Amino acid sequence: MPDLAYLNGQIISIEEARVPIEDRGYQFGDAVYEFIESFDDHIFCLDEHLKRLQTSMELLDFPPVSISGLKDQVLNLFQRSEYPRAGCYLQISRGVEPRAHSYTNTVPPQVVMTIKDLSHVDTVVNTQGIRVRTCEDYRWGMCHAKTVQLLPAALEQHRARKAGLADTVFISREGHVLEGTCTNIFIIKDGTLITHPLDTHILPGITREVIINRICRKEAVAVEERPYHIREFYHADEAFLCSTVLKIQPVIEADGKNRPGPARTPDQKNPGFL
Ligand code: PLP
């Protein structure tokens, strides 16, 4: 079965799928998206992804889109692909109308999806660790909406990769650690997981939510959702990035400062990134 596309109700091959050049997603970045994965024919956190999509649309003043209708279309696309392990990219733009900054909200939103085979993608957690750099956040003021306006994220991920690193972590003007280009970030200090609270500066990641409200709650691991300074990041016992695509990635170096990893014994304090 080839990879497929969904275009406003029709399932076609990806090569055939086209959007009009006056699509507002194309001209203004006026579109929201989700990326949803399946494992062994089980779609992971579909309702959570659709809820976030709805929130993103509400934040951008989109006309209403039926989430139950969308859910049926997503389920159908996964089924039609016949891939047990697949990734579905879902994008909704405000629609197609003559180019003008202001919109009418009278044209139908454009719904597009692609589904691709992920059977070749390793799901084993990377235990080697990754190296990251940081930069001051210069994205816009609504990072809690999942929009396709990803240019700063794309530029900063490219800069990281060019430097042989895995990612860039955005830091606020106040020096608070926010998130990666397409990941949330946690540090661990004295057995407590610490991560930036949900506000307009970060995306409410589904993986972040699963870690906090399912795994940590079940395992009785302490979590603090609070702003933390880059100094705390450098001196953390451990740190990791997380996302749907990357799962959990331990960070072993930040801004050229080496390290960390778990303390070897309970009494042996980890000195953090040195
Ligand atoms: N933060 C940003 C900016 C992202 O783009 C993403 C995912 O695309 C995440 C965090 C992680 O979110 P999720 O766990 O839902 O994949």
Residues whose N, C-alpha, C, O or C-beta is under 5 A from the ligand:
A	BS01	PLP	E179 G180 T181 C182 T183 N184 L203 P204 G205 I206 T207 R208 C242 S243 T244 V245
